[in-house]
Amino acid sequence: MRKMNNEAPQPQVVILGAGFAGMGAVRKLKHSPVKVTLIDQNDYHTFQPLLYQVATAVLAPNEVGFPIRQVLHQHEGAVFHTARVSGIDLDQKQVLLEGMPPLAYDYLVVGLGAVANFHGAAGAKEYALPMYTLRDAVRLRHQLLATLEQVDRNPALADDGALTFCIVGGGPTGVEIAGALAEFFHSVAARDYPNLPIRDQSRVVLLEHGPHLLQPFKPRLQGYAQQALEKMGVQVRTGQCVQEIAPEHIILRSGEILKTRTLIWTAGVQANPLAASLAASLSDSQANSQANSQGIEPGKGGRIPVNPDLSLKGHPEVFIVGDMAMITDSKTDQVLPQLGSVAQQAGHHAGSNIARRVEGKETLPFEYFDKGTMATVGPGAAVVQMPGRRAMTGSAAFAAWLGVHVMLLTGSEEKAGVLVDWAWSLLTRQRGKRIILSGEGPDPAPGDA
């Protein structure tokens, strides 16, 4: 270990995952006297809220993916490795990596994210297209464009559901991609393929298990979103549960069969599989007493209960953040949702608590600051739910959504590129990223974070 002023060795801080949580911890430790090592299986940070725009050819992958090594140019002494985490040895304080020797740590931040939760639907792992990673978005874009080319060569495929795109999950991601797909078919595909009855035969079907879209939002915003989608031609079907997924159809729990070759899954996530081994390290009494009250089973894909300061129970040197952590809001006593804003704030707090420990100070409990929730429905249409009773819809909400998302993007080049692409798309109703590259559409890697 490198020494500070020839006196004491720098504490080794290992951060697993370069998502919102992990990058938040990295930035918070920038000026701390520690050596930071960041691990991720990808060499880029993904801005997940805009993945659906990559999938629908509004943005290019590099506009929502930012090189991690470039971020670390401003973090002197930080080290990054592209590697997959295979395990964590809590007793030996080591991270086990594929293709690399074990990595020792004094402090550990675990923010490896989540994977799709298919809720036991038969065939989902094989045939559903999740929307959580950049690979997922590229794969869906390939599916969208390749399907149109197939129907162009063989128009009879439209009668077999090739132009029916089903989305499972009526949360913000499901609503956003449903609106983007409807806009794509009517404004772009119909002009690209004038020989095909795109406007008549294309269908976007949004299936939601609950009684309303956007469950966490106020009823007025739920109603606005549904009406806006239906005005765009989206078929919104609430109270629907998908039981089985096959290559060319899906079966609902009611027994109804829908012909489709594209099933997009946005109906929730579960913690990275590594959470199972960490949860198993907790004593049965600790894990069960904490998790059962929330209906979560440690060691079976559920999130990991953490202390108020975000540390792992029994291991104060380990902090769990992001979608892997089961964080209880100190104000409401409710478990916080798996949102980017929660992950980012938790990452910052974990980094801050490590810095406090290094300085010999006590850690502080995490307090989540709710900045509101938003979702775009289509061009000029969005919903914004702010803390308290305030809310916005329509063009004002859409403008707020645009501003917030540009501000949150990582690099100046990415911000400029996104602004240009958005302006072009809004003014012309065109999508400039609709080309098919050989080798696109890879299967998403398990546990991609």
C-alpha positions as CSV (number, residue, x, y, z in Angstrom):
1,M,0.0,0.0,0.0
2,R,1.1,3.5,-0.7
3,K,2.0,5.6,2.3
4,M,0.9,9.1,3.2
5,N,3.8,11.4,4.3
6,N,5.9,8.3,5.0
7,E,3.7,7.6,8.1
8,A,0.6,5.5,7.8
9,P,-0.6,3.3,4.9
10,Q,-3.6,4.6,3.0
11,P,-6.8,2.6,3.8
12,Q,-7.9,0.5,0.8
13,V,-11.4,1.3,-0.4
14,V,-12.9,-1.1,-2.9
15,I,-16.1,-0.1,-4.7
16,L,-18.0,-2.7,-6.6
17,G,-20.2,-1.4,-9.4
18,A,-20.0,1.8,-11.4
19,G,-23.7,2.6,-11.4
20,F,-25.2,5.7,-9.7
21,A,-24.4,4.3,-6.3
22,G,-20.8,3.3,-7.0
23,M,-19.9,6.5,-8.8
24,G,-21.5,8.5,-6.0
25,A,-19.2,6.9,-3.5
26,V,-16.2,7.5,-5.8
27,R,-16.9,11.2,-6.1
28,K,-17.4,11.6,-2.4
29,L,-14.0,10.0,-1.6
30,K,-12.2,12.2,-4.1
31,H,-10.4,14.3,-1.5
32,S,-10.1,11.7,1.2
33,P,-6.7,10.1,2.2
34,V,-7.7,6.7,0.9
35,K,-6.8,4.5,-2.1
36,V,-9.9,3.8,-4.2
37,T,-10.2,0.8,-6.5
38,L,-13.3,0.6,-8.6
39,I,-14.5,-2.6,-10.2
40,D,-17.2,-3.1,-12.9
41,Q,-17.6,-5.7,-15.6
42,N,-18.1,-2.8,-18.1
43,D,-15.8,0.0,-18.9
44,Y,-18.6,2.6,-18.9
45,H,-21.1,4.2,-16.5
46,T,-24.7,3.9,-17.8
47,F,-27.3,6.7,-17.5
48,Q,-30.2,4.3,-17.1
49,P,-33.1,6.7,-17.3
50,L,-32.4,7.3,-21.0
51,L,-32.0,3.6,-22.0
52,Y,-35.4,3.6,-23.6
53,Q,-34.3,6.3,-26.0
54,V,-31.4,4.2,-27.1
55,A,-33.8,1.3,-27.6
56,T,-36.1,3.5,-29.8
57,A,-33.3,5.0,-31.9
58,V,-33.4,8.6,-30.4
59,L,-30.0,8.4,-28.9
60,A,-26.8,6.5,-29.6
61,P,-25.3,4.1,-26.9
62,N,-22.3,6.3,-26.3
63,E,-24.6,9.2,-25.4
64,V,-25.9,7.4,-22.3
65,G,-22.6,5.4,-21.6
66,F,-19.7,7.4,-20.2
67,P,-16.1,6.0,-20.0
68,I,-15.3,5.2,-16.4
69,R,-11.6,5.8,-16.9
70,Q,-12.3,9.3,-18.1
71,V,-14.3,10.1,-14.9
72,L,-11.3,8.9,-12.8
73,H,-8.9,11.4,-14.6
74,Q,-10.0,13.9,-11.9
75,H,-9.6,11.4,-9.1
76,E,-5.9,11.2,-8.4
77,G,-4.8,7.7,-7.2
78,A,-8.0,6.0,-8.1
79,V,-7.7,2.6,-10.0
80,F,-10.2,0.9,-12.2
81,H,-10.4,-2.7,-13.3
82,T,-12.9,-4.2,-15.7
83,A,-13.7,-7.5,-14.1
84,R,-16.7,-9.6,-12.9
85,V,-17.1,-10.2,-9.2
86,S,-17.4,-13.8,-8.3
87,G,-17.7,-13.5,-4.5
88,I,-16.8,-11.6,-1.3
89,D,-14.9,-13.1,1.6
90,L,-16.1,-11.1,4.5
91,D,-13.9,-12.8,7.0
92,Q,-10.7,-12.3,5.0
93,K,-11.8,-8.9,3.7
94,Q,-11.3,-9.9,0.1
95,V,-13.2,-9.5,-3.1
96,L,-13.0,-12.5,-5.5
97,L,-12.7,-11.6,-9.1
98,E,-12.7,-13.6,-12.4
99,G,-9.4,-13.5,-14.1
100,M,-7.7,-11.5,-11.3
101,P,-6.2,-12.3,-7.9
102,P,-8.3,-11.6,-4.8
103,L,-8.5,-7.9,-3.9
104,A,-8.0,-7.0,-0.3
105,Y,-9.9,-4.1,1.3
106,D,-10.2,-2.1,4.5
107,Y,-13.5,-0.7,3.4
108,L,-15.9,-2.1,0.8
109,V,-18.8,-0.5,-1.0
110,V,-21.1,-2.9,-2.8
111,G,-23.3,-1.4,-5.5
112,L,-23.6,-4.1,-8.1
113,G,-27.2,-3.2,-9.0
114,A,-29.9,-5.6,-10.0
115,V,-31.2,-8.0,-12.6
116,A,-34.7,-8.4,-14.1
117,N,-37.3,-10.0,-11.9
118,F,-39.5,-12.2,-14.1
119,H,-41.8,-13.2,-11.2
120,G,-41.8,-16.8,-12.2
121,A,-43.4,-16.2,-15.7
122,A,-42.6,-19.3,-17.8
123,G,-40.4,-18.5,-20.8
124,A,-39.5,-15.0,-19.6
125,K,-35.8,-15.7,-19.2
126,E,-35.6,-17.1,-22.7
127,Y,-37.8,-14.8,-24.7
128,A,-38.5,-11.6,-22.8
129,L,-36.4,-8.5,-23.4
130,P,-35.5,-6.7,-20.2
131,M,-34.7,-3.0,-20.0
132,Y,-32.1,-2.5,-17.3
133,T,-28.6,-2.3,-19.0
134,L,-27.1,-0.7,-22.1
135,R,-26.8,-4.1,-23.7
136,D,-30.6,-4.6,-23.1
137,A,-31.3,-1.3,-24.9
138,V,-29.1,-2.1,-27.9
139,R,-30.6,-5.6,-28.2
140,L,-34.1,-4.1,-28.2
141,R,-33.2,-1.5,-30.8
142,H,-31.9,-4.3,-33.0
143,Q,-35.1,-6.3,-32.5
144,L,-37.2,-3.3,-33.4
145,L,-35.3,-2.5,-36.6
146,A,-34.7,-6.1,-37.7
147,T,-38.4,-6.9,-37.2
148,L,-39.4,-4.1,-39.5
149,E,-37.0,-5.3,-42.2
150,Q,-38.4,-8.9,-41.9
151,V,-41.9,-7.6,-42.3
152,D,-40.8,-5.5,-45.3
153,R,-39.5,-8.7,-46.9
154,N,-42.6,-10.8,-45.9
155,P,-45.6,-8.6,-45.1
156,A,-47.6,-11.7,-44.0
157,L,-45.6,-11.7,-40.8
158,A,-47.7,-8.7,-39.6
159,D,-50.8,-11.0,-39.4
160,D,-48.8,-13.2,-37.0
161,G,-48.1,-10.4,-34.6
162,A,-44.7,-9.3,-35.8
163,L,-45.7,-5.7,-35.5
164,T,-47.3,-6.1,-32.1
165,F,-44.9,-4.9,-29.3
166,C,-46.0,-5.9,-25.8
167,I,-44.6,-4.2,-22.7
168,V,-45.0,-5.8,-19.3
169,G,-44.9,-3.3,-16.4
170,G,-46.7,0.1,-16.2
171,G,-44.1,1.9,-14.1
172,P,-42.1,4.9,-15.5
173,T,-39.9,2.7,-17.7
174,G,-42.9,0.9,-19.2
175,V,-44.8,4.1,-19.8
176,E,-41.8,5.9,-21.4
177,I,-41.0,3.1,-23.8
178,A,-44.6,2.6,-24.7
179,G,-44.9,6.2,-25.7
180,A,-41.6,6.2,-27.5
181,L,-42.5,3.1,-29.5
182,A,-45.9,4.5,-30.5
183,E,-44.2,7.7,-31.7
184,F,-41.6,5.7,-33.6
185,F,-44.2,3.6,-35.5
186,H,-46.4,6.5,-36.5
187,S,-43.8,9.2,-37.2
188,V,-40.8,7.2,-38.4
189,A,-41.6,3.7,-39.4
190,A,-44.7,4.7,-41.4
191,R,-42.5,7.0,-43.5
192,D,-39.6,4.5,-43.8
193,Y,-41.9,1.7,-45.0
194,P,-44.6,3.4,-47.2
195,N,-45.4,0.0,-48.8
196,L,-46.5,-1.4,-45.4
197,P,-49.7,-0.5,-43.5
198,I,-47.7,0.4,-40.4
199,R,-50.3,2.8,-38.9
200,D,-53.0,0.2,-39.3
201,Q,-51.2,-3.0,-38.2
202,S,-48.6,-1.9,-35.7
203,R,-49.7,-2.3,-32.1
204,V,-48.1,-1.2,-28.8
205,V,-49.7,-3.0,-25.9
206,L,-48.9,-2.0,-22.3
207,L,-49.8,-4.6,-19.7
208,E,-49.9,-3.7,-16.0
209,H,-50.7,-6.1,-13.2
210,G,-52.1,-3.5,-10.9
211,P,-55.2,-1.3,-11.4
212,H,-53.3,1.8,-12.5
213,L,-50.2,2.8,-14.4
214,L,-47.4,4.6,-12.4
215,Q,-48.5,3.1,-9.1
216,P,-46.4,5.5,-6.9
217,F,-47.8,8.6,-8.6
218,K,-50.9,10.6,-7.7
219,P,-54.2,9.5,-9.3
220,R,-54.4,12.6,-11.4
221,L,-51.0,11.9,-12.9
222,Q,-51.9,8.2,-13.4
223,G,-55.0,9.2,-15.4
224,Y,-53.1,11.8,-17.4
225,A,-50.4,9.3,-18.4
226,Q,-53.0,6.7,-19.5
227,Q,-55.0,9.2,-21.5
228,A,-51.9,10.5,-23.2
229,L,-50.7,7.0,-24.1
230,E,-54.1,6.0,-25.5
231,K,-54.3,9.2,-27.5
232,M,-51.0,8.1,-29.1
233,G,-52.5,4.7,-29.9
234,V,-51.1,2.6,-27.1
235,Q,-53.4,-0.1,-25.9
236,V,-53.3,0.2,-22.1
237,R,-54.5,-2.9,-20.2
238,T,-54.4,-2.9,-16.5
239,G,-55.2,-5.8,-14.2
240,Q,-53.3,-8.1,-16.6
241,C,-50.7,-10.7,-15.6
242,V,-48.4,-12.5,-18.1
243,Q,-48.3,-16.2,-17.3
244,E,-46.2,-17.6,-20.2
245,I,-44.0,-16.2,-22.9
246,A,-43.2,-18.1,-26.2
247,P,-41.3,-17.0,-29.3
248,E,-44.4,-15.9,-31.2
249,H,-47.1,-15.3,-28.5
250,I,-47.7,-14.6,-24.8
251,I,-50.4,-16.2,-22.6
252,L,-52.1,-14.0,-20.0
253,R,-53.3,-15.5,-16.7
254,S,-56.8,-15.1,-17.9
255,G,-56.0,-17.6,-20.7
256,E,-56.0,-15.0,-23.5
257,I,-53.3,-15.4,-26.1
258,L,-51.6,-12.4,-27.7
259,K,-49.6,-12.8,-30.9
260,T,-46.3,-11.0,-30.5
261,R,-42.6,-11.6,-31.3
262,T,-41.4,-8.8,-29.0
263,L,-42.1,-8.8,-25.3
264,I,-40.4,-6.0,-23.4
265,W,-40.1,-6.6,-19.6
266,T,-40.1,-3.6,-17.3
267,A,-42.0,-5.2,-14.4
268,G,-39.4,-4.9,-11.7
269,V,-35.9,-6.0,-10.7
270,Q,-34.3,-8.1,-8.0
271,A,-30.9,-7.7,-6.4
272,N,-27.8,-8.9,-8.1
273,P,-27.3,-12.6,-7.4
274,L,-24.3,-11.8,-5.3
275,A,-26.8,-10.5,-2.7
276,A,-27.6,-14.1,-1.9
277,S,-24.1,-15.0,-0.6
278,L,-23.9,-11.8,1.4
279,A,-27.4,-12.3,2.9
280,A,-26.4,-15.9,3.8
281,S,-23.4,-14.5,5.8
282,L,-25.8,-12.8,8.2
283,S,-27.0,-14.9,11.2
284,D,-30.4,-16.5,10.7
285,S,-31.9,-14.5,13.5
286,Q,-30.6,-11.1,12.2
287,A,-31.6,-11.8,8.6
288,N,-35.0,-13.2,9.3
289,S,-36.0,-10.6,11.9
290,Q,-35.0,-7.8,9.5
291,A,-36.2,-9.2,6.2
292,N,-39.4,-11.1,7.1
293,S,-41.1,-7.9,8.3
294,Q,-40.6,-6.6,4.7
295,G,-41.5,-9.8,2.9
296,I,-38.0,-10.3,1.7
297,E,-36.0,-13.5,1.8
298,P,-32.3,-13.1,2.3
299,G,-30.3,-15.5,0.2
300,K,-33.1,-15.8,-2.4
301,G,-32.5,-12.8,-4.5
302,G,-34.0,-10.2,-2.1
303,R,-32.3,-7.0,-1.1
304,I,-29.9,-6.9,1.8
305,P,-31.0,-5.3,5.0
306,V,-28.5,-2.6,6.1
307,N,-27.9,-0.5,9.3
308,P,-29.1,3.1,9.4
309,D,-25.6,4.2,8.2
310,L,-25.8,1.8,5.2
311,S,-23.3,-0.7,6.6
312,L,-23.8,-4.4,6.6
313,K,-24.9,-5.9,9.8
314,G,-22.0,-7.3,11.7
315,H,-19.5,-5.8,9.2
316,P,-19.2,-2.0,9.8
317,E,-16.5,-1.8,7.1
318,V,-18.9,-3.0,4.4
319,F,-21.5,-0.7,2.9
320,I,-24.4,-1.9,0.7
321,V,-25.9,0.7,-1.6
322,G,-28.1,1.0,-4.7
323,D,-30.5,-1.6,-5.9
324,M,-28.9,-4.3,-3.7
325,A,-29.7,-2.5,-0.4
326,M,-32.9,-2.6,1.6
327,I,-32.8,0.9,3.0
328,T,-35.5,2.0,5.4
329,D,-36.5,5.7,5.2
330,S,-36.0,7.3,8.6
331,K,-38.9,9.7,8.0
332,T,-41.5,7.2,6.8
333,D,-40.2,3.9,8.2
334,Q,-40.8,2.5,4.7
335,V,-38.3,0.7,2.5
336,L,-37.0,3.0,-0.2
337,P,-37.7,2.1,-3.8
338,Q,-35.0,1.0,-6.3
339,L,-34.5,4.3,-7.9
340,G,-31.5,6.1,-9.4
341,S,-31.9,9.0,-7.0
342,V,-31.9,6.7,-4.0
343,A,-28.8,4.9,-5.3
344,Q,-26.9,8.1,-6.0
345,Q,-27.6,9.6,-2.6
346,A,-26.8,6.3,-0.8
347,G,-23.5,6.1,-2.7
348,H,-22.6,9.6,-1.6
349,H,-23.5,8.8,2.0
350,A,-21.5,5.6,2.1
351,G,-18.5,7.5,0.7
352,S,-19.0,10.2,3.3
353,N,-19.2,7.7,6.2
354,I,-16.0,6.0,5.0
355,A,-14.3,9.4,5.0
356,R,-15.6,10.0,8.6
357,R,-14.3,6.6,9.7
358,V,-10.9,7.4,8.3
359,E,-10.9,10.7,10.2
360,G,-11.9,8.8,13.4
361,K,-15.4,10.1,13.5
362,E,-18.7,8.3,14.0
363,T,-20.8,7.5,11.0
364,L,-24.1,9.2,10.4
365,P,-27.5,7.6,9.5
366,F,-28.7,7.9,5.9
367,E,-31.5,10.4,5.3
368,Y,-33.1,10.3,1.9
369,F,-34.0,13.7,0.3
370,D,-37.0,13.1,-2.0
371,K,-36.5,15.4,-5.0
372,G,-39.6,14.1,-6.7
373,T,-40.3,11.6,-9.5
374,M,-41.0,12.1,-13.2
375,A,-41.7,10.2,-16.4
376,T,-42.1,11.3,-20.0
377,V,-45.1,10.0,-22.0
378,G,-44.4,11.4,-25.4
379,P,-43.3,14.6,-27.1
380,G,-44.5,17.5,-25.0
381,A,-46.2,15.2,-22.5
382,A,-44.8,14.1,-19.1
383,V,-45.7,13.9,-15.4
384,V,-43.8,15.3,-12.5
385,Q,-44.6,14.5,-8.9
386,M,-42.8,16.7,-6.5
387,P,-42.5,16.4,-2.7
388,G,-45.7,17.3,-0.9
389,R,-48.9,17.9,-3.0
390,R,-47.3,19.6,-6.0
391,A,-47.4,18.0,-9.4
392,M,-47.1,19.0,-13.1
393,T,-48.3,17.6,-16.4
394,G,-48.0,18.4,-20.1
395,S,-45.4,20.7,-21.7
396,A,-44.2,22.2,-18.4
397,A,-43.5,18.8,-17.0
398,F,-41.9,17.8,-20.3
399,A,-39.6,20.8,-20.1
400,A,-38.7,20.0,-16.5
401,W,-37.9,16.4,-17.5
402,L,-35.6,17.5,-20.3
403,G,-33.7,20.0,-18.0
404,V,-33.2,17.5,-15.2
405,H,-32.0,14.7,-17.4
406,V,-29.5,16.9,-19.2
407,M,-28.1,18.2,-15.9
408,L,-27.6,14.7,-14.6
409,L,-25.7,13.4,-17.6
410,T,-22.0,12.8,-16.8
411,G,-20.0,14.4,-19.6
412,S,-20.2,17.7,-21.5
413,E,-19.8,15.9,-24.8
414,E,-22.7,13.6,-23.9
415,K,-24.9,16.6,-22.8
416,A,-24.3,18.4,-26.1
417,G,-25.0,15.3,-28.2
418,V,-28.2,14.5,-26.4
419,L,-29.4,18.1,-26.7
420,V,-28.8,18.1,-30.5
421,D,-30.5,14.7,-30.9
422,W,-33.5,15.8,-28.8
423,A,-33.9,19.0,-30.8
424,W,-33.7,17.1,-34.1
425,S,-36.2,14.5,-33.0
426,L,-38.7,17.0,-31.6
427,L,-38.5,19.3,-34.7
428,T,-38.5,16.6,-37.4
429,R,-40.1,13.6,-35.6
430,Q,-37.2,11.6,-37.0
431,R,-34.8,9.1,-35.3
432,G,-31.3,9.4,-36.7
433,K,-29.9,6.3,-34.9
434,R,-31.9,3.7,-36.8
435,I,-29.2,1.6,-38.5
436,I,-28.6,-2.1,-38.0
437,L,-25.0,-3.1,-37.3
438,S,-23.7,-6.6,-37.7
439,G,-23.3,-8.3,-34.3
440,E,-25.9,-6.1,-32.5
441,G,-28.4,-7.5,-30.1
442,P,-26.2,-9.6,-27.9
443,D,-27.7,-11.5,-25.0
444,P,-27.4,-9.4,-21.9
445,A,-24.8,-10.7,-19.5
446,P,-26.2,-12.1,-16.2
447,G,-25.9,-9.6,-13.4
448,D,-24.9,-6.8,-15.8
449,A,-24.6,-3.6,-13.7
